[in-house]
Amino acid sequence: MEPQEHFVDYGNVRIWSCVSGQGRDVLLWNGGPGCDDYLAPLAAMLERRCRVVRFESRGCGRSSRDGNYDLATTVADAESVRRYYGMSRVIHVGHSQGPNHALVHALLYPDVVQGIIGIAGGKVVDDRHWSEVFHRNHADQGEDLGGLEFDADPEVNLIGNRTYRDFCRTEAFLRRLAELQQPVAFINGGADIRPNWPTRQLSALLPRSRYVEIAEAPHMLWFTHAAQLEHELHDALDWLQAQGGRGG
């Protein structure tokens, strides 16, 4: 299937989306929070065996901007996209902050999620040392985003991060993660300026999870390590299938 763009109407809001490929249903989650669409290269890696849907969260890119950017609203908007495309069972693939939101969706809508693949992300801690290391690495090394310039309401990042931290502080959050039945695969870059230990820790907490790193790969793995990332993506889909996640 050639890429086709659609707007998903949800209440008074319009959410931009794009569908391509054929096969198992995959929903792509952008990073940020506060990034418009930039995951077309990931979609291209999956299209030969998956029907892939990308979307822009409320406040980002071509989607409506109304100031309602809290975590619950973001996840509800994603659920409206899933329903629009008739995805009865979906595989989430998220980049950076994307896996975090995908995990929240799986906790809230467990019956519709087959499994999750996280790329260069997965973090449920709010650690000052992590932030210090990231900002020091960013100052010392910089980061190549391949010329990407994101278009979003700045409030998306502020509100999204604050409400995600609040969700992570809820009393039963870690217990719910430790009981999550969906398989989760993480693929991180060994040269990401963001420390990877929170993702390793999260993977160890989840009952059906695995973690791999691509050596020397940065945060945007597909710019420099496309072949390795595509291999790991399809290996993760096969692993989901073996785990009972019907990954491909």
Secondary structure, 3 states (H helix, E strand, C coil): CCCEEEEEEECCEEEEEEEECCCEEEEEECCCCCCCCCCHHHHHHHCCCEEEEEECCCCECCCCCCCCCCHHHHHHHHHHHHHHCCCCCEEEEEECCHHHHHHHHHHHCHHHEEEEEEECCCCCCCCHHHHHHHHHHHHHHCCCCCCCCCCECCHHHHHHHHHHHHHHCCCCHHHHHHCCCCCEEEEEECCCCCCCHHHHHHHHHCCCEEEEEECCCCCCHHHHCHHHHHHHHHHHHHHHHHHHHCCC
